[in-house]
Structures are given as structure tokens and as C-alpha cells.
Amino acid sequence: MEESIVYAKKYIEDLLSFFGLNTDVYATNSDEEVIEVHIPSTHLNGFLIGQRGETLRAIQFMVGNALKNNGYEVSRVSVDVAEYKKARADRVAKQAEDWLKTVKDSGKPMELHPMNAADRRVIHKLAGELGLITESVGEGPGRHIILKPPEE
């Protein structure tokens, strides 16, 4: 695990230095399966995050593939820039509270707009805590959640 963390940290630091950003990256393991990499806030935050986090997900994908292709035991990586993911998860959770309340009060299912896997995960978790049923449907960028009231 430690070798995977060191490799992921070095890979991202090398990538950032290519863009003229020499900064320390912090890497830990949240559990035995995922390496958490944190890039501190810099003048390149917007560039590194990209539109709706797409560049961030691309960096994450590249690091994961590099780990996998070089035979490291752990290849799942979560990259965050200036705590963007945490702030986004909080915003999604706040928005989801209204949707969950509407479904719970009305007793009718609600189809949400398409969203990425991380956002869907936040909603699945919140809905589960409130006893609501969720279902992900669709493929690729059109994948979305249907919130359903609890079955009685």
C-alpha cells in the first residue's frame, strides 16, 4: 500500500510541475482500497478542477491507470483540489435534502437530472439513511437516480 501511495504522490507532483506548479501533494489511504490525494489550494485551482470537476476526474483516471499498468496493489485513487470534492458533496447533499423531503411527503417517485457517480453516491447514501429507495438508471453521462418512497 505504501508503495502505491508514494507512486501516486510522485506522479501527481510530476504532472503539476509540468504546468509550472511546484507544490507538495498529500497522499494517504482512507481505507485499504482507495488512495486519497489532496492538492492544496493554488492559483491553478480552476484549471485543475475543470468544468464540473471533469479535469479532476481525468487526473484521477490517469493516476489510477498508471498504478494499474505498473502493477501496484492498489489502483483506486481519489484526487481532490482545495477540498473541492468535499464542498461539492456538501452542496449536493443540501440540494438532495429538498428532493428527499418532497418524495417522502408526496409518496411519489422523483426522477433526478443526470449526474456523475460521486454525486449519485452522496444521494444514495442520504436516501438510505432516511429509508427511501434509490435506483440508478441510464448509461454514461445520462445516468441518473430515481428516488422512490419506502415500500410498505
DSSP file (Angstrom, degrees, kcal/mol; ACC not computed):
  #  RESIDUE AA STRUCTURE BP1 BP2  ACC     N-H-->O    O-->H-N    N-H-->O    O-->H-N    TCO  KAPPA ALPHA  PHI   PSI    X-CA   Y-CA   Z-CA
    1    1 A M     >        0   0    0      0, 0.0     4,-2.1     0, 0.0     5,-0.2   0.000 360.0 360.0 360.0 -45.2    0.0    0.0    0.0
    2    2 A E  H  >  +     0   0    0      1,-0.2     4,-2.3     2,-0.2     5,-0.2   0.875 360.0  52.3 -59.7 -39.2    2.8    2.4    1.0
    3    3 A E  H  > S+     0   0    0      1,-0.2     4,-2.3     2,-0.2    -1,-0.2   0.888 108.2  51.5 -64.5 -38.7    4.5    2.0   -2.4
    4    4 A S  H  > S+     0   0    0      2,-0.2     4,-2.5     1,-0.2    -2,-0.2   0.902 109.9  49.4 -63.4 -41.9    1.2    2.8   -4.2
    5    5 A I  H  X S+     0   0    0     -4,-2.1     4,-2.5     2,-0.2    -2,-0.2   0.928 111.4  48.2 -63.6 -46.5    0.8    6.0   -2.2
    6    6 A V  H  X S+     0   0    0     -4,-2.3     4,-2.4     1,-0.2    -2,-0.2   0.908 113.0  48.6 -61.3 -42.6    4.4    7.1   -2.9
    7    7 A Y  H  X S+     0   0    0     -4,-2.3     4,-2.7     2,-0.2    -2,-0.2   0.932 112.1  47.7 -64.3 -46.3    3.9    6.4   -6.6
    8    8 A A  H  X S+     0   0    0     -4,-2.5     4,-2.2     2,-0.2     5,-0.2   0.912 112.8  49.4 -61.4 -43.4    0.6    8.3   -6.8
    9    9 A K  H  X S+     0   0    0     -4,-2.5     4,-2.4     1,-0.2    -1,-0.2   0.936 114.0  44.7 -61.1 -48.4    2.0   11.3   -4.9
   10   10 A K  H  X S+     0   0    0     -4,-2.4     4,-2.6     1,-0.2     5,-0.2   0.894 110.4  55.0 -64.9 -41.0    5.1   11.5   -7.2
   11   11 A Y  H  X S+     0   0    0     -4,-2.7     4,-2.2     1,-0.2    -1,-0.2   0.927 112.3  42.4 -58.6 -47.2    3.0   11.0  -10.4
   12   12 A I  H  X S+     0   0    0     -4,-2.2     4,-2.9     2,-0.2     5,-0.2   0.901 112.7  52.5 -70.3 -40.6    0.8   14.0   -9.5
   13   13 A E  H  X S+     0   0    0     -4,-2.4     4,-2.1    -5,-0.2    -2,-0.2   0.905 111.4  47.8 -61.2 -40.1    3.7   16.2   -8.3
   14   14 A D  H  X S+     0   0    0     -4,-2.6     4,-1.3     2,-0.2    -2,-0.2   0.909 111.9  50.0 -65.1 -42.1    5.4   15.5  -11.7
   15   15 A L  H  X S+     0   0    0     -4,-2.2     4,-0.7    -5,-0.2     3,-0.3   0.924 111.9  47.7 -61.8 -45.3    2.2   16.2  -13.6
   16   16 A L  H ><>S+     0   0    0     -4,-2.9     5,-2.3     1,-0.2     3,-1.0   0.876 107.0  56.1 -64.6 -38.1    1.8   19.5  -11.7
   17   17 A S  H ><5S+     0   0    0     -4,-2.1     3,-1.6     1,-0.3    -1,-0.2   0.807  97.0  64.5 -66.5 -27.0    5.4   20.5  -12.3
   18   18 A F  H 3<5S+     0   0    0     -4,-1.3    -1,-0.3    -3,-0.3    -2,-0.2   0.834 104.3  46.9 -60.5 -31.8    4.8   20.1  -16.0
   19   19 A F  T <<5S-     0   0    0     -3,-1.0    -1,-0.3    -4,-0.7    -2,-0.2   0.244 128.0-101.4 -93.7  11.7    2.3   23.0  -15.6
   20   20 A G  T < 5S+     0   0    0     -3,-1.6     2,-0.7     1,-0.2    -3,-0.2   0.671  83.0 129.4  80.5  17.9    4.8   25.0  -13.6
   21   21 A L      < -     0   0    0     -5,-2.3     2,-0.9    -6,-0.1    -1,-0.2  -0.892  34.4-175.0-110.7 105.8    3.3   24.3  -10.2
   22   22 A N        +     0   0    0     -2,-0.7     2,-0.3    -5,-0.1    -8,-0.1  -0.842  29.8 137.1-101.6 101.0    5.8   23.0   -7.7
   23   23 A T        -     0   0    0     -2,-0.9     2,-0.4   -10,-0.2    -6,-0.1  -0.962  55.9-102.9-141.9 156.4    3.8   22.1   -4.6
   24   24 A D        -     0   0    0     -2,-0.3     2,-0.4    15,-0.0    -2,-0.0  -0.671  32.1-153.4 -81.9 134.3    3.6   19.3   -2.1
   25   25 A V        -     0   0    0     -2,-0.4     2,-0.5    14,-0.1    14,-0.2  -0.880   7.7-139.7-106.8 139.2    0.8   16.9   -2.6
   26   26 A Y  E     -A   38   0A   0     12,-2.5    12,-3.6    -2,-0.4     2,-0.4  -0.879  22.3-178.8-104.0 126.7   -0.6   15.0    0.4
   27   27 A A  E     +A   37   0A   0     -2,-0.5     2,-0.3    10,-0.2    10,-0.2  -0.988  10.4 151.7-129.8 133.4   -1.5   11.3   -0.1
   28   28 A T  E     -A   36   0A   0      8,-2.6     8,-3.0    -2,-0.4     2,-0.5  -0.847  43.4-106.2-141.4 176.8   -2.9    8.9    2.5
   29   29 A N  E     -A   35   0A   0     -2,-0.3     6,-0.2     6,-0.2     3,-0.1  -0.966  17.7-168.0-114.1 124.3   -5.1    5.8    2.4
   30   30 A S  S    S-     0   0    0      4,-1.3     2,-0.3    -2,-0.5    -1,-0.1   0.864  79.9 -17.4 -75.8 -36.5   -8.7    6.3    3.6
   31   31 A D  S    S-     0   0    0      3,-0.8     3,-0.3    -3,-0.1    -1,-0.1  -0.794  90.5 -76.6-147.7-167.8   -9.1    2.5    3.7
   32   32 A E  S    S+     0   0    0     -2,-0.3     3,-0.1     1,-0.2    -3,-0.0   0.530 124.6  45.3 -77.4  -3.8   -7.2   -0.4    2.2
   33   33 A E  S    S+     0   0    0      1,-0.2    43,-0.6    41,-0.1     2,-0.4   0.631 104.3  55.7-114.7 -16.5   -8.7    0.1   -1.2
   34   34 A V  E     - b   0  76A   0     -3,-0.3    -4,-1.3    41,-0.1    -3,-0.8  -0.969  60.6-148.4-128.5 132.7   -8.5    3.8   -2.0
   35   35 A I  E     -Ab  29  77A   0     41,-2.6    43,-3.0    -2,-0.4     2,-0.6  -0.869  17.7-149.3 -94.9 124.6   -5.6    6.3   -2.1
   36   36 A E  E     -Ab  28  78A   0     -8,-3.0    -8,-2.6    -2,-0.6     2,-0.5  -0.851  14.1-171.3 -96.5 121.7   -6.7    9.8   -1.1
   37   37 A V  E     -Ab  27  79A   0     41,-3.2    43,-2.5    -2,-0.6     2,-0.5  -0.963   2.3-165.8-117.2 126.6   -4.6   12.5   -2.8
   38   38 A H  E     -Ab  26  80A   0    -12,-3.6   -12,-2.5    -2,-0.5    43,-0.2  -0.950   5.0-164.1-116.8 122.8   -5.0   16.2   -1.7
   39   39 A I  E     - b   0  81A   0     41,-3.2    43,-2.9    -2,-0.5    44,-0.3  -0.918  26.5-126.0-102.5 123.5   -3.6   19.0   -3.8
   40   40 A P        -     0   0    0      0, 0.0     2,-0.1     0, 0.0    -1,-0.0  -0.171  37.6 -78.6 -67.7 164.5   -3.5   22.3   -1.8
   41   41 A S        +     0   0    0     40,-0.1     2,-0.2     2,-0.1    40,-0.0  -0.398  63.1 156.2 -64.8 132.6   -5.2   25.5   -3.0
   42   42 A T    >   -     0   0    0     -2,-0.1     3,-1.2    -3,-0.1   -21,-0.0  -0.809  60.4 -86.6-142.5-177.0   -3.1   27.3   -5.6
   43   43 A H  T 3  S+     0   0    0     -2,-0.2     3,-0.2     1,-0.2     4,-0.2   0.579 123.2  61.0 -72.2  -8.5   -3.7   29.8   -8.4
   44   44 A L  T 3>  +     0   0    0      1,-0.2     4,-2.9     2,-0.1     5,-0.3   0.208  66.5 114.0-102.5  14.6   -4.4   26.9  -10.7
   45   45 A N  H <> S+     0   0    0     -3,-1.2     4,-2.5     1,-0.2     5,-0.3   0.927  78.8  46.4 -51.2 -52.9   -7.4   25.5   -8.8
   46   46 A G  H  > S+     0   0    0      1,-0.2     4,-2.6    -3,-0.2    -1,-0.2   0.888 114.1  48.5 -59.6 -41.2   -9.9   26.3  -11.6
   47   47 A F  H  4 S+     0   0    0      1,-0.2    -1,-0.2     2,-0.2    -2,-0.2   0.917 114.1  45.3 -64.6 -44.4   -7.6   24.8  -14.2
   48   48 A L  H  < S+     0   0    0     -4,-2.9    11,-0.2     1,-0.2    -2,-0.2   0.814 118.1  42.8 -72.5 -30.5   -7.0   21.6  -12.2
   49   49 A I  H  < S-     0   0    0     -4,-2.5     7,-1.8    -5,-0.3     6,-0.9   0.914  93.1-172.4 -80.9 -45.5  -10.7   21.1  -11.3
   50   50 A G    ><  -     0   0    0     -4,-2.6     3,-1.5    -5,-0.3     2,-0.4  -0.121  44.5 -24.5  78.2 179.9  -12.1   21.9  -14.7
   51   51 A Q  G >  S-     0   0    0      1,-0.3     3,-1.7     2,-0.2     4,-0.1  -0.525 134.6 -14.9 -70.8 121.2  -15.7   22.4  -15.6
   52   52 A R  G 3  S-     0   0    0     -2,-0.4    -1,-0.3     1,-0.3    -2,-0.1   0.778 125.5 -62.7  53.3  30.8  -17.9   20.5  -13.2
   53   53 A G  G <> S+     0   0    0     -3,-1.5     4,-2.2     3,-0.1    -1,-0.3   0.615  99.1 133.8  78.8  12.8  -14.8   18.6  -11.9
   54   54 A E  H <> S+     0   0    0     -3,-1.7     4,-2.0     1,-0.2    -4,-0.2   0.890  72.0  47.8 -67.1 -39.5  -14.1   16.9  -15.3
   55   55 A T  H  > S+     0   0    0     -6,-0.9     4,-2.5     2,-0.2    -5,-0.2   0.906 110.7  53.3 -66.3 -39.8  -10.3   17.7  -15.3
   56   56 A L  H  > S+     0   0    0     -7,-1.8     4,-2.2     1,-0.2    -2,-0.2   0.915 109.6  47.4 -59.2 -44.8  -10.1   16.5  -11.7
   57   57 A R  H  X S+     0   0    0     -4,-2.2     4,-2.3    -8,-0.3    -1,-0.2   0.857 110.2  53.6 -65.7 -34.9  -11.7   13.2  -12.7
   58   58 A A  H  X S+     0   0    0     -4,-2.0     4,-2.4     2,-0.2    -2,-0.2   0.906 108.9  48.0 -66.6 -41.1   -9.4   12.9  -15.7
   59   59 A I  H  X S+     0   0    0     -4,-2.5     4,-2.4     2,-0.2     5,-0.2   0.928 111.7  50.8 -62.5 -44.7   -6.3   13.3  -13.4
   60   60 A Q  H  X S+     0   0    0     -4,-2.2     4,-2.4     1,-0.2    -2,-0.2   0.909 110.3  49.4 -58.1 -44.7   -7.8   10.7  -11.1
   61   61 A F  H  X S+     0   0    0     -4,-2.3     4,-2.5     2,-0.2    -1,-0.2   0.902 110.4  50.6 -62.5 -43.7   -8.3    8.3  -14.0
   62   62 A M  H  X S+     0   0    0     -4,-2.4     4,-2.4     2,-0.2    -2,-0.2   0.917 111.7  46.7 -62.8 -44.1   -4.7    8.8  -15.2
   63   63 A V  H  X S+     0   0    0     -4,-2.4     4,-2.4     2,-0.2    -2,-0.2   0.925 112.3  50.4 -65.7 -44.1   -3.2    8.2  -11.8
   64   64 A G  H  X S+     0   0    0     -4,-2.4     4,-2.4    -5,-0.2    -2,-0.2   0.916 112.4  46.9 -59.8 -44.2   -5.3    5.1  -11.3
   65   65 A N  H  X S+     0   0    0     -4,-2.5     4,-3.1     2,-0.2     5,-0.2   0.887 109.9  53.1 -66.2 -38.4   -4.3    3.7  -14.7
   66   66 A A  H  X S+     0   0    0     -4,-2.4     4,-1.3     2,-0.2    -2,-0.2   0.914 111.2  47.0 -62.5 -42.1   -0.7    4.4  -14.1
   67   67 A L  H  <>S+     0   0    0     -4,-2.4     5,-2.4     2,-0.2    -2,-0.2   0.936 115.1  45.9 -62.9 -46.2   -0.8    2.5  -10.9
   68   68 A K  H ><5S+     0   0    0     -4,-2.4     3,-1.5     7,-0.2    -2,-0.2   0.925 112.3  49.9 -63.1 -46.6   -2.7   -0.4  -12.5
   69   69 A N  H 3<5S+     0   0    0     -4,-3.1    -1,-0.2     1,-0.3    -2,-0.2   0.730 109.8  51.8 -67.9 -22.4   -0.3   -0.5  -15.5
   70   70 A N  T 3<5S-     0   0    0     -4,-1.3    -1,-0.3    -5,-0.2    -2,-0.2   0.282 117.5-111.5 -98.6  10.5    2.7   -0.6  -13.3
   71   71 A G  T < 5 +     0   0    0     -3,-1.5    -3,-0.2     1,-0.2     2,-0.1   0.708  56.3 162.4  75.9  22.7    1.4   -3.5  -11.2
   72   72 A Y      < -     0   0    0     -5,-2.4    -1,-0.2    -6,-0.2    -2,-0.0  -0.479  44.3-127.0 -75.9 149.5    0.8   -1.7   -7.9
   73   73 A E  S    S+     0   0    0     -2,-0.1     2,-0.5     1,-0.1    -1,-0.1   0.832  96.3  46.8 -67.1 -33.3   -1.5   -3.5   -5.5
   74   74 A V        +     0   0    0      1,-0.1    -1,-0.1   -73,-0.1    -2,-0.1  -0.943  55.2 160.0-113.4 126.5   -3.9   -0.5   -5.0
   75   75 A S        +     0   0    0     -2,-0.5     2,-0.5   -42,-0.2    -7,-0.2   0.410  41.6 104.1-125.5   0.0   -5.1    1.3   -8.1
   76   76 A R  E     -b   34   0A   0    -43,-0.6   -41,-2.6    -9,-0.1     2,-0.4  -0.742  49.9-179.6 -85.8 128.2   -8.2    3.2   -6.9
   77   77 A V  E     -b   35   0A   0     -2,-0.5     2,-0.5   -43,-0.2   -41,-0.2  -0.972  23.7-162.4-132.4 141.1   -7.4    6.8   -6.4
   78   78 A S  E     -b   36   0A   0    -43,-3.0   -41,-3.2    -2,-0.4     2,-0.4  -0.977  15.6-167.4-121.5 116.0   -9.5    9.8   -5.2
   79   79 A V  E     -b   37   0A   0     -2,-0.5     2,-0.4   -43,-0.2   -41,-0.2  -0.871   5.6-176.6-105.8 134.2   -7.9   13.2   -6.1
   80   80 A D  E     -b   38   0A   0    -43,-2.5   -41,-3.2    -2,-0.4     2,-0.5  -0.993  13.5-154.0-131.9 139.0   -9.1   16.4   -4.5
   81   81 A V  E >  S-b   39   0A   0     -2,-0.4     3,-2.0   -43,-0.2   -40,-0.1  -0.958  79.0 -23.4-113.7 120.7   -8.1   20.0   -5.2
   82   82 A A  T 3  S-     0   0    0    -43,-2.9    -1,-0.2    -2,-0.5   -44,-0.0   0.834 118.4 -63.6  50.0  39.2   -8.5   22.6   -2.4
   83   83 A E  T 3> S+     0   0    0    -44,-0.3     4,-2.1     1,-0.1    -1,-0.3   0.771  92.7 146.5  57.4  31.1  -11.3   20.4   -0.9
   84   84 A Y  H <>  +     0   0    0     -3,-2.0     4,-2.7     1,-0.2     5,-0.2   0.916  68.1  51.8 -60.0 -45.7  -13.5   20.8   -4.0
   85   85 A K  H  > S+     0   0    0      1,-0.2     4,-2.8     2,-0.2    -1,-0.2   0.899 109.4  49.3 -62.4 -40.9  -15.0   17.3   -3.7
   86   86 A K  H  > S+     0   0    0      2,-0.2     4,-2.1     1,-0.2    -1,-0.2   0.933 113.1  46.5 -63.7 -45.4  -15.9   17.9   -0.1
   87   87 A A  H  X S+     0   0    0     -4,-2.1     4,-2.2     2,-0.2    -2,-0.2   0.895 113.4  49.5 -63.7 -39.9  -17.6   21.2   -0.8
   88   88 A R  H  X S+     0   0    0     -4,-2.7     4,-2.8     2,-0.2     5,-0.2   0.924 109.3  51.2 -65.7 -43.8  -19.4   19.7   -3.8
   89   89 A A  H  X S+     0   0    0     -4,-2.8     4,-2.5     1,-0.2    -1,-0.2   0.892 109.9  50.8 -60.5 -39.3  -20.6   16.7   -1.8
   90   90 A D  H  X S+     0   0    0     -4,-2.1     4,-2.3     2,-0.2    -1,-0.2   0.913 111.1  47.8 -64.0 -42.5  -22.0   19.2    0.8
   91   91 A R  H  X S+     0   0    0     -4,-2.2     4,-2.3     2,-0.2    -2,-0.2   0.915 113.1  47.8 -64.2 -42.9  -23.8   21.2   -1.9
   92   92 A V  H  X S+     0   0    0     -4,-2.8     4,-2.8     1,-0.2    -2,-0.2   0.918 111.7  50.4 -63.8 -43.2  -25.3   18.0   -3.4
   93   93 A A  H  X S+     0   0    0     -4,-2.5     4,-1.6    -5,-0.2    -1,-0.2   0.903 110.1  50.1 -62.3 -41.6  -26.4   16.8    0.0
   94   94 A K  H  X S+     0   0    0     -4,-2.3     4,-0.8     1,-0.2    -1,-0.2   0.919 114.2  44.3 -63.7 -43.0  -28.1   20.1    0.8
   95   95 A Q  H >X S+     0   0    0     -4,-2.3     4,-1.3     1,-0.2     3,-0.6   0.887 110.2  55.9 -67.0 -39.0  -29.9   20.1   -2.5
   96   96 A A  H 3X S+     0   0    0     -4,-2.8     4,-3.1     1,-0.2     5,-0.3   0.810  93.8  68.9 -65.6 -30.0  -30.8   16.4   -2.1
   97   97 A E  H 3X S+     0   0    0     -4,-1.6     4,-2.3     1,-0.2    -1,-0.2   0.905 100.6  47.8 -55.8 -42.1  -32.5   17.1    1.2
   98   98 A D  H <X S+     0   0    0     -4,-0.8     4,-2.4    -3,-0.6    -1,-0.2   0.929 112.9  47.8 -64.7 -44.8  -35.3   19.0   -0.6
   99   99 A W  H  X S+     0   0    0     -4,-1.3     4,-2.3     1,-0.2    -2,-0.2   0.921 112.7  48.5 -61.8 -44.3  -35.7   16.3   -3.1
  100  100 A L  H  X S+     0   0    0     -4,-3.1     4,-2.5     1,-0.2    -1,-0.2   0.895 111.2  50.0 -64.6 -40.4  -35.8   13.6   -0.4
  101  101 A K  H  X S+     0   0    0     -4,-2.3     4,-2.8    -5,-0.3     5,-0.3   0.912 109.5  51.9 -63.5 -42.2  -38.4   15.6    1.6
  102  102 A T  H  X S+     0   0    0     -4,-2.4     4,-2.7     2,-0.2     6,-0.3   0.925 112.5  44.9 -60.4 -45.9  -40.6   16.0   -1.4
  103  103 A V  H  X S+     0   0    0     -4,-2.3     4,-2.3     2,-0.2     5,-0.3   0.912 114.6  48.6 -65.6 -42.6  -40.6   12.3   -2.2
  104  104 A K  H  < S+     0   0    0     -4,-2.5    -2,-0.2    -5,-0.2    -1,-0.2   0.918 116.8  42.0 -64.5 -43.3  -41.2   11.4    1.5
  105  105 A D  H  < S+     0   0    0     -4,-2.8    -2,-0.2    -5,-0.2    -1,-0.2   0.902 122.2  38.0 -71.1 -42.1  -44.1   13.9    1.8
  106  106 A S  H  < S-     0   0    0     -4,-2.7    -2,-0.2    -5,-0.3    -3,-0.2   0.781  91.4-140.4 -82.9 -27.4  -45.7   13.2   -1.5
  107  107 A G     <  +     0   0    0     -4,-2.3    -3,-0.1    -5,-0.3    -4,-0.1   0.614  63.9 119.4  74.9  11.2  -45.2    9.5   -1.6
  108  108 A K        -     0   0    0     -6,-0.3    -1,-0.3    -5,-0.3    -2,-0.2  -0.863  68.5-109.3-111.5 144.9  -44.4    9.8   -5.4
  109  109 A P        -     0   0    0      0, 0.0     2,-0.4     0, 0.0    39,-0.2  -0.284  29.2-153.0 -66.4 156.0  -41.2    8.8   -7.1
  110  110 A M  E     -C  147   0B   0     37,-2.4    37,-3.1   -10,-0.0     2,-0.6  -0.997   6.1-145.0-134.9 130.3  -39.0   11.6   -8.5
  111  111 A E  E     -C  146   0B   0     -2,-0.4    35,-0.2    35,-0.2     2,-0.2  -0.839  21.0-151.7 -95.5 124.6  -36.5   11.3  -11.4
  112  112 A L        -     0   0    0     33,-3.0     3,-0.1    -2,-0.6    -2,-0.0  -0.485  23.8 -94.4 -92.4 164.7  -33.4   13.4  -10.9
  113  113 A H        -     0   0    0     -2,-0.2    32,-0.4     1,-0.1    -1,-0.1  -0.333  56.6 -79.7 -71.1 158.3  -31.2   15.0  -13.6
  114  114 A P        +     0   0    0      0, 0.0     2,-0.3     0, 0.0    30,-0.2  -0.290  59.9 169.4 -59.3 142.9  -28.1   13.1  -14.8
  115  115 A M        -     0   0    0     28,-1.8    28,-0.1    -3,-0.1    -3,-0.0  -0.968  34.6 -89.3-151.3 164.5  -25.1   13.4  -12.5
  116  116 A N     >  -     0   0    0     -2,-0.3     4,-2.3     1,-0.1     5,-0.2  -0.211  44.9-100.7 -75.0 169.0  -21.7   11.9  -12.0
  117  117 A A  H  > S+     0   0    0      1,-0.2     4,-2.5     2,-0.2     5,-0.1   0.854 119.3  54.4 -60.4 -39.5  -21.0    8.8   -9.9
  118  118 A A  H  > S+     0   0    0      2,-0.2     4,-1.6     1,-0.2    -1,-0.2   0.911 110.8  45.6 -63.9 -42.1  -19.7   10.8   -6.9
  119  119 A D  H  > S+     0   0    0      2,-0.2     4,-1.8     1,-0.2    -2,-0.2   0.905 112.4  51.0 -67.6 -40.9  -22.9   12.9   -6.7
  120  120 A R  H  X S+     0   0    0     -4,-2.3     4,-2.9     1,-0.2     5,-0.2   0.904 106.5  55.6 -61.7 -40.2  -25.1    9.8   -7.1
  121  121 A R  H  X S+     0   0    0     -4,-2.5     4,-2.3     1,-0.2    -1,-0.2   0.902 105.6  51.7 -59.2 -42.3  -23.2    8.1   -4.3
  122  122 A V  H  X S+     0   0    0     -4,-1.6     4,-2.3     1,-0.2    -1,-0.2   0.919 112.6  45.4 -60.0 -44.6  -24.0   11.0   -2.0
  123  123 A I  H  X S+     0   0    0     -4,-1.8     4,-2.8     2,-0.2     5,-0.3   0.903 110.5  52.5 -69.0 -41.7  -27.7   10.9   -2.8
  124  124 A H  H  X S+     0   0    0     -4,-2.9     4,-2.2     1,-0.2    -1,-0.2   0.925 111.9  47.6 -57.4 -44.3  -27.9    7.0   -2.5
  125  125 A K  H  X S+     0   0    0     -4,-2.3     4,-1.9    -5,-0.2    -2,-0.2   0.940 113.8  45.4 -65.0 -48.0  -26.3    7.3    1.0
  126  126 A L  H  X S+     0   0    0     -4,-2.3     4,-1.3     1,-0.2    -2,-0.2   0.921 113.4  49.8 -61.1 -45.0  -28.6   10.1    2.2
  127  127 A A  H  <>S+     0   0    0     -4,-2.8     5,-2.6     1,-0.2     4,-0.4   0.899 108.7  53.1 -62.1 -40.8  -31.7    8.4    0.9
  128  128 A G  H ><5S+     0   0    0     -4,-2.2     3,-1.0    -5,-0.3    -1,-0.2   0.884 105.4  54.1 -61.5 -39.2  -30.7    5.1    2.6
  129  129 A E  H 3<5S+     0   0    0     -4,-1.9    -1,-0.2     1,-0.2    -2,-0.2   0.811 111.4  45.8 -64.5 -29.8  -30.4    6.9    5.9
  130  130 A L  T 3<5S-     0   0    0     -4,-1.3    -1,-0.2    -3,-0.3    -2,-0.2   0.400 118.2-110.5 -94.6   2.3  -33.9    8.3    5.5
  131  131 A G  T < 5S+     0   0    0     -3,-1.0    -3,-0.2    -4,-0.4     2,-0.2   0.621  71.9 137.4  81.5  12.4  -35.4    4.9    4.4
  132  132 A L      < -     0   0    0     -5,-2.6     2,-0.4    -6,-0.2    -1,-0.3  -0.535  51.9-122.2 -88.5 160.3  -36.1    5.9    0.8
  133  133 A I  E     -D  148   0B   0     15,-2.4    15,-3.1    -2,-0.2     2,-0.3  -0.840  26.4-168.1-103.3 137.5  -35.3    3.7   -2.1
  134  134 A T  E     -D  147   0B   0     -2,-0.4     2,-0.4    13,-0.2    13,-0.2  -0.931   7.1-172.8-125.2 151.4  -33.0    4.8   -4.9
  135  135 A E  E     -D  146   0B   0     11,-1.3    11,-2.5    -2,-0.3     2,-0.5  -0.976  15.9-144.3-143.5 127.8  -32.3    3.4   -8.3
  136  136 A S  E     +D  145   0B   0     -2,-0.4     2,-0.3     9,-0.2     9,-0.2  -0.805  28.4 175.9 -90.3 130.1  -29.6    4.4  -10.8
  137  137 A V  E     +D  144   0B   0      7,-3.0     7,-2.8    -2,-0.5     2,-0.1  -0.923  31.9  38.7-132.3 157.7  -30.8    4.2  -14.4
  138  138 A G  S    S-     0   0    0     -2,-0.3     2,-0.3     5,-0.2     5,-0.2  -0.302  73.8 -87.5  96.9 176.9  -29.4    5.1  -17.8
  139  139 A E  S >  S-     0   0    0     -2,-0.1     3,-1.8     4,-0.1     4,-0.2  -0.922  70.9 -25.4-127.9 151.5  -25.9    4.8  -19.2
  140  140 A G  G >  S-     0   0    0     -2,-0.3     3,-1.8     1,-0.3     0, 0.0  -0.109 126.9  -4.3  53.6-135.3  -22.8    7.0  -19.3
  141  141 A P  G 3  S+     0   0    0      0, 0.0    -1,-0.3     0, 0.0    -3,-0.0   0.637 133.0  60.9 -69.2 -12.0  -23.4   10.8  -18.9
  142  142 A G  G <  S+     0   0    0     -3,-1.8    -2,-0.2   -28,-0.1     2,-0.1   0.410  74.2 124.9 -91.6   1.9  -27.2   10.2  -19.0
  143  143 A R    <   +     0   0    0     -3,-1.8   -28,-1.8    -5,-0.2     2,-0.3  -0.411  35.4 162.2 -66.8 132.7  -27.1    8.1  -15.8
  144  144 A H  E     - D   0 137B   0     -7,-2.8    -7,-3.0   -30,-0.2     2,-0.4  -0.887  34.1-105.3-145.7 174.0  -29.5    9.4  -13.2
  145  145 A I  E     - D   0 136B   0    -32,-0.4   -33,-3.0    -2,-0.3     2,-0.5  -0.812  13.4-154.4-108.3 143.3  -31.3    8.5  -10.0
  146  146 A I  E     -CD 111 135B   0    -11,-2.5   -11,-1.3    -2,-0.4     2,-0.4  -0.983  16.5-150.5-112.3 119.8  -34.9    7.8   -9.4
  147  147 A L  E     -CD 110 134B   0    -37,-3.1   -37,-2.4    -2,-0.5   -13,-0.2  -0.756  17.3-173.8 -89.4 133.8  -36.0    8.4   -5.8
  148  148 A K  E     - D   0 133B   0    -15,-3.1   -15,-2.4    -2,-0.4     3,-0.1  -0.962  25.8-112.0-129.7 146.3  -38.8    6.3   -4.5
  149  149 A P        -     0   0    0      0, 0.0   -17,-0.1     0, 0.0   -45,-0.1  -0.313  53.1 -80.7 -68.7 160.4  -40.8    6.3   -1.3
  150  150 A P        -     0   0    0      0, 0.0     2,-0.4     0, 0.0   -18,-0.1  -0.323  46.3-116.2 -62.5 142.5  -40.3    3.4    1.1
  151  151 A E              0   0    0      1,-0.1    -3,-0.0    -3,-0.1     0, 0.0  -0.637 360.0 360.0 -80.3 135.0  -42.3    0.3    0.2
  152  152 A E              0   0    0     -2,-0.4    -1,-0.1    -3,-0.0     0, 0.0   0.428 360.0 360.0-112.5 360.0  -44.8   -0.5    2.8
